[in-house]
Each structure stands twice: as C-alpha cells, then as structure tokens.
Amino acid sequence: MEKTLIQLIKAVASKLHNSKLKRLGGKEMVLSLNCLKELLGLDNTEEAIIFTALFDRSCSGRSCDIDDIASYFDCTQLDIMEYVPVIKSLLKKGFIVQTNLSEYRIARQDYMVTN
C-alpha cells in the first residue's frame, strides 16, 4: 500500500526529529526523502528535510526561526545556517512564508508552511 503525503511526512519527521542531521543516508531514509521530494516537486532532498521540519512545527500553529529549526534537529544554529539557501528557495517557490516581514536578521526571521 502506498503512503499518503501526510504518512510520508510523518515517517520522515520521525527520523529527522532530534537526528542532529546525521545518518540520513540510510536506504529507507533516502527512499522516503526522494518520494517526498518528488511528490511535492522539490528540487533536492535538502528542501525535503527543511520542509518536513517546518511542516511538523507548522502543524502546531507555530512559526519558527533558525533557532527553532536547530532545536528540532537537536543541532547548532550554525549547522542550520548551511540550509539558509534552501529556506530561501522554499520561500521563493511558495512552500513557506516569512511571518515577520519587518525582521531583517536571518537568524530571527520566522517561517511557516503555507496553507
């Protein structure tokens, strides 16, 4: 039986949450990230990784900044800074929105998955 989009995001999120962004190269994880990437029309697995974290946080009605994303993965803010181009790409494509448009500091900008 094929997984629904929500089931796929849930499966990926369970592996990403508190992962420290490590051990993401396993066969099951690669397959899940590739499926998610293709279902959503994303360009790469990095977009799928960040989208999943933001989607998981957005489900609770919360927007999140770089610190929140780092907390989700249990890694440092510096680790997440490498993903800023991915965040900008997701913004440009309309998958996420910045919720505090007046903030200019990248570390304090809040993001949320679009409806």
A tleap script that builds the chain and sets N, CA, C and O, in Angstrom:
source leaprc.protein.ff14SB
mol = sequence {
  NMET GLU LYS THR LEU ILE GLN LEU ILE LYS
  ALA VAL ALA SER LYS LEU HIE ASN SER LYS
  LEU LYS ARG LEU GLY GLY LYS GLU MET VAL
  LEU SER LEU ASN CYS LEU LYS GLU LEU LEU
  GLY LEU ASP ASN THR GLU GLU ALA ILE ILE
  PHE THR ALA LEU PHE ASP ARG SER CYS SER
  GLY ARG SER CYS ASP ILE ASP ASP ILE ALA
  SER TYR PHE ASP CYS THR GLN LEU ASP ILE
  MET GLU TYR VAL PRO VAL ILE LYS SER LEU
  LEU LYS LYS GLY PHE ILE VAL GLN THR ASN
  LEU SER GLU TYR ARG ILE ALA ARG GLN ASP
  TYR MET VAL THR CASN
}
set mol.1.N position { 0.835 -1.190 0.000 }
set mol.1.CA position { 0.000 0.000 0.000 }
set mol.1.C position { 0.878 1.251 0.000 }
set mol.1.O position { 1.819 1.361 0.787 }
set mol.2.N position { 0.566 2.172 -0.873 }
set mol.2.CA position { 1.313 3.411 -0.983 }
set mol.2.C position { 0.931 4.368 0.149 }
set mol.2.O position { -0.237 4.465 0.525 }
set mol.3.N position { 1.932 5.073 0.685 }
set mol.3.CA position { 1.682 6.022 1.767 }
set mol.3.C position { 1.093 7.311 1.227 }
set mol.3.O position { 1.407 7.747 0.119 }
set mol.4.N position { 0.224 7.916 2.043 }
set mol.4.CA position { -0.287 9.238 1.697 }
set mol.4.C position { 0.820 10.260 1.974 }
set mol.4.O position { 1.824 9.939 2.609 }
set mol.5.N position { 0.629 11.471 1.499 }
set mol.5.CA position { 1.619 12.523 1.715 }
set mol.5.C position { 1.852 12.756 3.207 }
set mol.5.O position { 2.994 12.894 3.645 }
set mol.6.N position { 0.784 12.800 3.973 }
set mol.6.CA position { 0.918 13.035 5.422 }
set mol.6.C position { 1.660 11.874 6.083 }
set mol.6.O position { 2.501 12.100 6.953 }
set mol.7.N position { 1.366 10.649 5.689 }
set mol.7.CA position { 2.055 9.491 6.258 }
set mol.7.C position { 3.546 9.540 5.924 }
set mol.7.O position { 4.390 9.200 6.753 }
set mol.8.N position { 3.855 9.964 4.709 }
set mol.8.CA position { 5.251 10.079 4.298 }
set mol.8.C position { 5.970 11.163 5.090 }
set mol.8.O position { 7.087 10.950 5.560 }
set mol.9.N position { 5.340 12.319 5.242 }
set mol.9.CA position { 5.943 13.397 6.037 }
set mol.9.C position { 6.133 12.939 7.480 }
set mol.9.O position { 7.162 13.227 8.092 }
set mol.10.N position { 5.161 12.237 8.018 }
set mol.10.CA position { 5.253 11.735 9.395 }
set mol.10.C position { 6.418 10.752 9.540 }
set mol.10.O position { 7.150 10.803 10.529 }
set mol.11.N position { 6.593 9.870 8.576 }
set mol.11.CA position { 7.693 8.901 8.614 }
set mol.11.C position { 9.047 9.603 8.537 }
set mol.11.O position { 9.974 9.257 9.270 }
set mol.12.N position { 9.156 10.584 7.650 }
set mol.12.CA position { 10.403 11.333 7.516 }
set mol.12.C position { 10.663 12.145 8.783 }
set mol.12.O position { 11.788 12.180 9.281 }
set mol.13.N position { 9.629 12.794 9.301 }
set mol.13.CA position { 9.779 13.614 10.517 }
set mol.13.C position { 10.256 12.777 11.697 }
set mol.13.O position { 11.075 13.240 12.491 }
set mol.14.N position { 9.758 11.556 11.820 }
set mol.14.CA position { 10.157 10.707 12.949 }
set mol.14.C position { 11.643 10.386 12.909 }
set mol.14.O position { 12.266 10.182 13.951 }
set mol.15.N position { 12.211 10.340 11.715 }
set mol.15.CA position { 13.648 10.073 11.583 }
set mol.15.C position { 14.491 11.349 11.695 }
set mol.15.O position { 15.634 11.302 12.148 }
set mol.16.N position { 13.929 12.479 11.283 }
set mol.16.CA position { 14.673 13.734 11.315 }
set mol.16.C position { 14.704 14.385 12.696 }
set mol.16.O position { 15.714 14.969 13.088 }
set mol.17.N position { 13.596 14.285 13.431 }
set mol.17.CA position { 13.491 14.950 14.732 }
set mol.17.C position { 14.588 14.435 15.659 }
set mol.17.O position { 14.725 13.229 15.863 }
set mol.18.N position { 15.355 15.347 16.210 }
set mol.18.CA position { 16.476 15.045 17.107 }
set mol.18.C position { 17.581 14.229 16.443 }
set mol.18.O position { 18.339 13.549 17.134 }
set mol.19.N position { 17.684 14.283 15.132 }
set mol.19.CA position { 18.677 13.486 14.401 }
set mol.19.C position { 20.073 14.101 14.367 }
set mol.19.O position { 21.032 13.436 13.975 }
set mol.20.N position { 20.194 15.351 14.770 }
set mol.20.CA position { 21.440 16.110 14.642 }
set mol.20.C position { 21.883 16.178 13.179 }
set mol.20.O position { 23.049 16.446 12.887 }
set mol.21.N position { 20.935 15.931 12.258 }
set mol.21.CA position { 21.191 15.903 10.819 }
set mol.21.C position { 22.273 14.887 10.457 }
set mol.21.O position { 23.050 15.093 9.525 }
set mol.22.N position { 22.306 13.801 11.203 }
set mol.22.CA position { 23.266 12.722 10.977 }
set mol.22.C position { 22.527 11.469 10.524 }
set mol.22.O position { 21.322 11.338 10.740 }
set mol.23.N position { 23.237 10.571 9.911 }
set mol.23.CA position { 22.726 9.265 9.479 }
set mol.23.C position { 21.460 9.384 8.625 }
set mol.23.O position { 20.486 8.661 8.833 }
set mol.24.N position { 21.493 10.292 7.680 }
set mol.24.CA position { 20.351 10.488 6.794 }
set mol.24.C position { 20.542 9.761 5.468 }
set mol.24.O position { 19.723 9.892 4.558 }
set mol.25.N position { 21.627 8.992 5.361 }
set mol.25.CA position { 21.940 8.304 4.117 }
set mol.25.C position { 21.471 6.864 4.055 }
set mol.25.O position { 21.779 6.153 3.098 }
set mol.26.N position { 20.719 6.418 5.075 }
set mol.26.CA position { 20.211 5.050 5.062 }
set mol.26.C position { 19.227 4.826 3.922 }
set mol.26.O position { 18.569 5.758 3.460 }
set mol.27.N position { 19.137 3.582 3.479 }
set mol.27.CA position { 18.296 3.243 2.321 }
set mol.27.C position { 16.850 3.709 2.498 }
set mol.27.O position { 16.290 4.337 1.599 }
set mol.28.N position { 16.243 3.409 3.647 }
set mol.28.CA position { 14.844 3.784 3.891 }
set mol.28.C position { 14.669 5.300 3.916 }
set mol.28.O position { 13.700 5.831 3.374 }
set mol.29.N position { 15.621 5.993 4.552 }
set mol.29.CA position { 15.538 7.448 4.652 }
set mol.29.C position { 15.707 8.095 3.283 }
set mol.29.O position { 14.961 9.010 2.935 }
set mol.30.N position { 16.667 7.635 2.516 }
set mol.30.CA position { 16.890 8.180 1.174 }
set mol.30.C position { 15.649 7.972 0.307 }
set mol.30.O position { 15.230 8.877 -0.414 }
set mol.31.N position { 15.069 6.786 0.381 }
set mol.31.CA position { 13.868 6.483 -0.392 }
set mol.31.C position { 12.710 7.394 0.022 }
set mol.31.O position { 12.009 7.940 -0.831 }
set mol.32.N position { 12.512 7.554 1.327 }
set mol.32.CA position { 11.433 8.412 1.829 }
set mol.32.C position { 11.638 9.865 1.422 }
set mol.32.O position { 10.693 10.523 0.989 }
set mol.33.N position { 12.860 10.372 1.555 }
set mol.33.CA position { 13.141 11.757 1.175 }
set mol.33.C position { 12.955 11.958 -0.326 }
set mol.33.O position { 12.435 12.987 -0.755 }
set mol.34.N position { 13.373 10.988 -1.117 }
set mol.34.CA position { 13.189 11.095 -2.572 }
set mol.34.C position { 11.712 11.065 -2.952 }
set mol.34.O position { 11.284 11.805 -3.838 }
set mol.35.N position { 10.930 10.212 -2.286 }
set mol.35.CA position { 9.485 10.161 -2.552 }
set mol.35.C position { 8.836 11.496 -2.199 }
set mol.35.O position { 8.030 12.025 -2.964 }
set mol.36.N position { 9.192 12.033 -1.040 }
set mol.36.CA position { 8.647 13.319 -0.603 }
set mol.36.C position { 9.040 14.418 -1.580 }
set mol.36.O position { 8.216 15.248 -1.962 }
set mol.37.N position { 10.288 14.416 -1.974 }
set mol.37.CA position { 10.795 15.404 -2.936 }
set mol.37.C position { 9.984 15.354 -4.231 }
set mol.37.O position { 9.578 16.392 -4.754 }
set mol.38.N position { 9.757 14.170 -4.732 }
set mol.38.CA position { 9.026 14.034 -5.995 }
set mol.38.C position { 7.546 14.368 -5.852 }
set mol.38.O position { 6.972 15.012 -6.730 }
set mol.39.N position { 6.920 13.940 -4.754 }
set mol.39.CA position { 5.501 14.243 -4.547 }
set mol.39.C position { 5.239 15.738 -4.464 }
set mol.39.O position { 4.227 16.229 -4.965 }
set mol.40.N position { 6.160 16.460 -3.825 }
set mol.40.CA position { 5.978 17.899 -3.651 }
set mol.40.C position { 6.575 18.715 -4.788 }
set mol.40.O position { 6.308 19.912 -4.897 }
set mol.41.N position { 7.373 18.087 -5.628 }
set mol.41.CA position { 8.022 18.814 -6.710 }
set mol.41.C position { 9.188 19.658 -6.227 }
set mol.41.O position { 9.440 20.740 -6.758 }
set mol.42.N position { 9.896 19.167 -5.227 }
set mol.42.CA position { 11.057 19.884 -4.696 }
set mol.42.C position { 12.283 19.568 -5.539 }
set mol.42.O position { 12.305 18.563 -6.250 }
set mol.43.N position { 13.295 20.410 -5.467 }
set mol.43.CA position { 14.493 20.239 -6.287 }
set mol.43.C position { 15.494 19.239 -5.716 }
set mol.43.O position { 16.213 18.583 -6.469 }
set mol.44.N position { 15.543 19.119 -4.376 }
set mol.44.CA position { 16.552 18.255 -3.766 }
set mol.44.C position { 16.101 17.768 -2.393 }
set mol.44.O position { 15.081 18.213 -1.868 }
set mol.45.N position { 16.868 16.857 -1.827 }
set mol.45.CA position { 16.488 16.291 -0.528 }
set mol.45.C position { 16.658 17.292 0.609 }
set mol.45.O position { 15.978 17.192 1.631 }
set mol.46.N position { 17.562 18.260 0.438 }
set mol.46.CA position { 17.719 19.286 1.471 }
set mol.46.C position { 16.420 20.077 1.629 }
set mol.46.O position { 16.031 20.416 2.747 }
set mol.47.N position { 15.748 20.372 0.509 }
set mol.47.CA position { 14.454 21.054 0.588 }
set mol.47.C position { 13.438 20.171 1.302 }
set mol.47.O position { 12.625 20.670 2.081 }
set mol.48.N position { 13.474 18.876 1.047 }
set mol.48.CA position { 12.548 17.955 1.713 }
set mol.48.C position { 12.814 17.908 3.215 }
set mol.48.O position { 11.876 17.825 4.008 }
set mol.49.N position { 14.068 17.959 3.605 }
set mol.49.CA position { 14.441 17.932 5.023 }
set mol.49.C position { 13.911 19.174 5.736 }
set mol.49.O position { 13.252 19.065 6.770 }
set mol.50.N position { 14.196 20.346 5.190 }
set mol.50.CA position { 13.756 21.594 5.825 }
set mol.50.C position { 12.240 21.728 5.765 }
set mol.50.O position { 11.624 22.161 6.738 }
set mol.51.N position { 11.633 21.368 4.646 }
set mol.51.CA position { 10.175 21.426 4.542 }
set mol.51.C position { 9.525 20.558 5.613 }
set mol.51.O position { 8.553 20.976 6.242 }
set mol.52.N position { 10.049 19.361 5.823 }
set mol.52.CA position { 9.473 18.445 6.822 }
set mol.52.C position { 9.509 19.066 8.213 }
set mol.52.O position { 8.517 19.025 8.940 }
set mol.53.N position { 10.646 19.637 8.583 }
set mol.53.CA position { 10.758 20.262 9.909 }
set mol.53.C position { 9.772 21.423 10.054 }
set mol.53.O position { 9.097 21.549 11.076 }
set mol.54.N position { 9.694 22.265 9.029 }
set mol.54.CA position { 8.780 23.404 9.090 }
set mol.54.C position { 7.322 22.950 9.068 }
set mol.54.O position { 6.482 23.547 9.741 }
set mol.55.N position { 7.016 21.914 8.316 }
set mol.55.CA position { 5.653 21.377 8.279 }
set mol.55.C position { 5.273 20.826 9.657 }
set mol.55.O position { 4.179 21.089 10.154 }
set mol.56.N position { 6.171 20.070 10.261 }
set mol.56.CA position { 5.922 19.490 11.587 }
set mol.56.C position { 5.641 20.600 12.602 }
set mol.56.O position { 4.688 20.512 13.377 }
set mol.57.N position { 6.468 21.636 12.594 }
set mol.57.CA position { 6.267 22.765 13.515 }
set mol.57.C position { 5.000 23.558 13.171 }
set mol.57.O position { 4.292 24.020 14.066 }
set mol.58.N position { 4.723 23.711 11.890 }
set mol.58.CA position { 3.547 24.481 11.459 }
set mol.58.C position { 2.243 23.795 11.844 }
set mol.58.O position { 1.224 24.459 12.037 }
set mol.59.N position { 2.270 22.476 11.957 }
set mol.59.CA position { 1.052 21.742 12.340 }
set mol.59.C position { 0.552 22.165 13.717 }
set mol.59.O position { -0.638 22.051 14.009 }
set mol.60.N position { 1.450 22.649 14.555 }
set mol.60.CA position { 1.046 23.114 15.882 }
set mol.60.C position { 0.680 24.592 15.862 }
set mol.60.O position { 0.419 25.193 16.904 }
set mol.61.N position { 0.665 25.180 14.645 }
set mol.61.CA position { 0.284 26.581 14.527 }
set mol.61.C position { 1.410 27.537 14.835 }
set mol.61.O position { 1.180 28.733 15.011 }
set mol.62.N position { 2.630 27.022 14.904 }
set mol.62.CA position { 3.775 27.853 15.252 }
set mol.62.C position { 4.637 28.149 14.043 }
set mol.62.O position { 4.817 27.305 13.164 }
set mol.63.N position { 5.160 29.343 14.012 }
set mol.63.CA position { 6.202 29.649 13.039 }
set mol.63.C position { 7.532 29.397 13.749 }
set mol.63.O position { 7.573 29.303 14.976 }
set mol.64.N position { 8.603 29.288 12.990 }
set mol.64.CA position { 9.879 29.039 13.658 }
set mol.64.C position { 11.022 29.756 12.952 }
set mol.64.O position { 10.996 29.994 11.745 }
set mol.65.N position { 12.009 30.083 13.744 }
set mol.65.CA position { 13.196 30.737 13.230 }
set mol.65.C position { 14.340 29.722 13.180 }
set mol.65.O position { 14.127 28.531 13.408 }
set mol.66.N position { 15.529 30.187 12.888 }
set mol.66.CA position { 16.698 29.309 12.773 }
set mol.66.C position { 16.927 28.540 14.080 }
set mol.66.O position { 17.253 27.353 14.049 }
set mol.67.N position { 16.760 29.200 15.209 }
set mol.67.CA position { 16.944 28.535 16.499 }
set mol.67.C position { 15.930 27.405 16.692 }
set mol.67.O position { 16.290 26.330 17.171 }
set mol.68.N position { 14.681 27.636 16.329 }
set mol.68.CA position { 13.652 26.599 16.446 }
set mol.68.C position { 13.965 25.405 15.542 }
set mol.68.O position { 13.778 24.254 15.937 }
set mol.69.N position { 14.441 25.687 14.330 }
set mol.69.CA position { 14.786 24.610 13.405 }
set mol.69.C position { 15.964 23.810 13.957 }
set mol.69.O position { 15.962 22.580 13.906 }
set mol.70.N position { 16.975 24.513 14.487 }
set mol.70.CA position { 18.123 23.838 15.099 }
set mol.70.C position { 17.673 22.973 16.268 }
set mol.70.O position { 18.159 21.856 16.452 }
set mol.71.N position { 16.753 23.493 17.044 }
set mol.71.CA position { 16.207 22.749 18.183 }
set mol.71.C position { 15.481 21.491 17.716 }
set mol.71.O position { 15.591 20.436 18.341 }
set mol.72.N position { 14.743 21.603 16.622 }
set mol.72.CA position { 14.009 20.464 16.067 }
set mol.72.C position { 14.970 19.318 15.729 }
set mol.72.O position { 14.700 18.154 16.023 }
set mol.73.N position { 16.094 19.679 15.105 }
set mol.73.CA position { 17.071 18.669 14.713 }
set mol.73.C position { 18.064 18.330 15.826 }
set mol.73.O position { 18.843 17.386 15.697 }
set mol.74.N position { 18.036 19.100 16.923 }
set mol.74.CA position { 18.993 18.950 18.018 }
set mol.74.C position { 20.421 19.168 17.516 }
set mol.74.O position { 21.322 18.364 17.757 }
set mol.75.N position { 20.589 20.289 16.808 }
set mol.75.CA position { 21.914 20.653 16.320 }
set mol.75.C position { 22.127 22.141 16.599 }
set mol.75.O position { 21.284 22.783 17.226 }
set mol.76.N position { 23.237 22.683 16.142 }
set mol.76.CA position { 23.524 24.091 16.401 }
set mol.76.C position { 22.892 24.988 15.330 }
set mol.76.O position { 22.554 24.533 14.237 }
set mol.77.N position { 22.745 26.249 15.663 }
set mol.77.CA position { 22.256 27.225 14.685 }
set mol.77.C position { 23.219 27.322 13.508 }
set mol.77.O position { 22.801 27.550 12.373 }
set mol.78.N position { 24.492 27.150 13.781 }
set mol.78.CA position { 25.495 27.199 12.719 }
set mol.78.C position { 25.273 26.066 11.713 }
set mol.78.O position { 25.465 26.257 10.512 }
set mol.79.N position { 24.869 24.890 12.200 }
set mol.79.CA position { 24.544 23.783 11.292 }
set mol.79.C position { 23.390 24.164 10.370 }
set mol.79.O position { 23.400 23.819 9.188 }
set mol.80.N position { 22.405 24.868 10.898 }
set mol.80.CA position { 21.233 25.247 10.111 }
set mol.80.C position { 21.550 26.390 9.159 }
set mol.80.O position { 20.903 26.520 8.120 }
set mol.81.N position { 22.530 27.219 9.492 }
set mol.81.CA position { 22.892 28.327 8.602 }
set mol.81.C position { 23.292 27.810 7.214 }
set mol.81.O position { 23.142 28.523 6.221 }
set mol.82.N position { 23.799 26.576 7.142 }
set mol.82.CA position { 24.135 25.990 5.838 }
set mol.82.C position { 22.884 25.788 4.979 }
set mol.82.O position { 22.980 25.694 3.755 }
set mol.83.N position { 21.711 25.721 5.619 }
set mol.83.CA position { 20.456 25.486 4.921 }
set mol.83.C position { 19.713 26.773 4.568 }
set mol.83.O position { 18.601 26.704 4.045 }
set mol.84.N position { 20.290 27.936 4.837 }
set mol.84.CA position { 19.629 29.204 4.517 }
set mol.84.C position { 19.282 29.300 3.028 }
set mol.84.O position { 18.182 29.747 2.703 }
set mol.85.N position { 20.169 28.902 2.109 }
set mol.85.CA position { 19.769 28.937 0.688 }
set mol.85.C position { 18.561 28.032 0.395 }
set mol.85.O position { 17.746 28.346 -0.472 }
set mol.86.N position { 18.451 26.933 1.107 }
set mol.86.CA position { 17.307 26.020 0.948 }
set mol.86.C position { 16.035 26.708 1.436 }
set mol.86.O position { 14.993 26.621 0.787 }
set mol.87.N position { 16.117 27.385 2.569 }
set mol.87.CA position { 14.973 28.118 3.111 }
set mol.87.C position { 14.541 29.204 2.120 }
set mol.87.O position { 13.351 29.376 1.853 }
set mol.88.N position { 15.516 29.926 1.586 }
set mol.88.CA position { 15.210 30.978 0.607 }
set mol.88.C position { 14.560 30.388 -0.651 }
set mol.88.O position { 13.664 30.997 -1.235 }
set mol.89.N position { 15.014 29.212 -1.059 }
set mol.89.CA position { 14.431 28.549 -2.219 }
set mol.89.C position { 12.981 28.146 -1.952 }
set mol.89.O position { 12.117 28.331 -2.810 }
set mol.90.N position { 12.712 27.597 -0.771 }
set mol.90.CA position { 11.341 27.226 -0.403 }
set mol.90.C position { 10.443 28.455 -0.331 }
set mol.90.O position { 9.272 28.390 -0.703 }
set mol.91.N position { 10.988 29.584 0.150 }
set mol.91.CA position { 10.248 30.854 0.171 }
set mol.91.C position { 9.889 31.288 -1.248 }
set mol.91.O position { 8.739 31.616 -1.540 }
set mol.92.N position { 10.882 31.283 -2.114 }
set mol.92.CA position { 10.700 31.733 -3.486 }
set mol.92.C position { 9.655 30.884 -4.221 }
set mol.92.O position { 8.890 31.399 -5.036 }
set mol.93.N position { 9.631 29.588 -3.928 }
set mol.93.CA position { 8.696 28.664 -4.580 }
set mol.93.C position { 7.304 28.693 -3.956 }
set mol.93.O position { 6.365 28.112 -4.501 }
set mol.94.N position { 7.168 29.373 -2.808 }
set mol.94.CA position { 5.856 29.488 -2.178 }
set mol.94.C position { 5.479 28.348 -1.250 }
set mol.94.O position { 4.320 28.248 -0.849 }
set mol.95.N position { 6.426 27.484 -0.894 }
set mol.95.CA position { 6.134 26.394 0.039 }
set mol.95.C position { 6.052 26.891 1.473 }
set mol.95.O position { 5.317 26.342 2.293 }
set mol.96.N position { 6.821 27.944 1.768 }
set mol.96.CA position { 6.808 28.532 3.099 }
set mol.96.C position { 6.668 30.044 2.959 }
set mol.96.O position { 6.888 30.607 1.886 }
set mol.97.N position { 6.299 30.689 4.063 }
set mol.97.CA position { 6.210 32.150 4.111 }
set mol.97.C position { 6.978 32.649 5.321 }
set mol.97.O position { 7.108 31.952 6.328 }
set mol.98.N position { 7.483 33.864 5.204 }
set mol.98.CA position { 8.089 34.517 6.354 }
set mol.98.C position { 6.976 35.259 7.071 }
set mol.98.O position { 6.255 36.043 6.453 }
set mol.99.N position { 6.827 35.023 8.361 }
set mol.99.CA position { 5.698 35.593 9.094 }
set mol.99.C position { 6.010 36.933 9.754 }
set mol.99.O position { 5.091 37.643 10.162 }
set mol.100.N position { 7.272 37.288 9.865 }
set mol.100.CA position { 7.632 38.588 10.447 }
set mol.100.C position { 8.465 39.368 9.431 }
set mol.100.O position { 9.689 39.453 9.538 }
set mol.101.N position { 7.782 39.925 8.461 }
set mol.101.CA position { 8.442 40.555 7.317 }
set mol.101.C position { 9.328 41.743 7.672 }
set mol.101.O position { 10.199 42.112 6.885 }
set mol.102.N position { 9.125 42.349 8.838 }
set mol.102.CA position { 9.934 43.510 9.199 }
set mol.102.C position { 11.308 43.105 9.754 }
set mol.102.O position { 12.181 43.958 9.915 }
set mol.103.N position { 11.504 41.828 10.045 }
set mol.103.CA position { 12.789 41.365 10.600 }
set mol.103.C position { 13.797 41.173 9.474 }
set mol.103.O position { 13.525 40.463 8.506 }
set mol.104.N position { 14.949 41.801 9.599 }
set mol.104.CA position { 15.965 41.694 8.553 }
set mol.104.C position { 17.082 40.711 8.918 }
set mol.104.O position { 17.795 40.244 8.030 }
set mol.105.N position { 17.250 40.389 10.204 }
set mol.105.CA position { 18.296 39.446 10.624 }
set mol.105.C position { 17.847 38.023 10.301 }
set mol.105.O position { 16.793 37.586 10.764 }
set mol.106.N position { 18.632 37.303 9.518 }
set mol.106.CA position { 18.254 35.975 9.046 }
set mol.106.C position { 17.976 35.011 10.204 }
set mol.106.O position { 17.088 34.166 10.098 }
set mol.107.N position { 18.707 35.124 11.283 }
set mol.107.CA position { 18.549 34.198 12.417 }
set mol.107.C position { 17.238 34.429 13.165 }
set mol.107.O position { 16.790 33.554 13.906 }
set mol.108.N position { 16.623 35.586 12.982 }
set mol.108.CA position { 15.390 35.900 13.699 }
set mol.108.C position { 14.155 35.909 12.811 }
set mol.108.O position { 13.052 36.177 13.288 }
set mol.109.N position { 14.328 35.622 11.533 }
set mol.109.CA position { 13.168 35.567 10.645 }
set mol.109.C position { 12.365 34.293 10.946 }
set mol.109.O position { 12.930 33.208 11.087 }
set mol.110.N position { 11.051 34.445 11.039 }
set mol.110.CA position { 10.166 33.320 11.329 }
set mol.110.C position { 9.527 32.812 10.046 }
set mol.110.O position { 9.164 33.586 9.160 }
set mol.111.N position { 9.399 31.482 9.968 }
set mol.111.CA position { 8.844 30.842 8.781 }
set mol.111.C position { 7.730 29.877 9.171 }
set mol.111.O position { 7.691 29.348 10.282 }
set mol.112.N position { 6.832 29.669 8.219 }
set mol.112.CA position { 5.717 28.732 8.408 }
set mol.112.C position { 5.338 28.175 7.041 }
set mol.112.O position { 5.446 28.866 6.029 }
set mol.113.N position { 4.896 26.929 7.020 }
set mol.113.CA position { 4.435 26.325 5.773 }
set mol.113.C position { 3.147 27.006 5.350 }
set mol.113.O position { 2.294 27.306 6.185 }
set mol.114.N position { 3.006 27.252 4.048 }
set mol.114.CA position { 1.802 27.904 3.550 }
set mol.114.C position { 0.594 26.956 3.649 }
set mol.114.O position { 0.744 25.737 3.737 }
set mol.115.N position { -0.597 27.550 3.632 }
set mol.115.CA position { -1.799 26.731 3.704 }
set mol.115.C position { -1.905 25.829 2.489 }
set mol.115.O position { -2.859 25.060 2.372 }
savepdb mol mol.pdb
quit
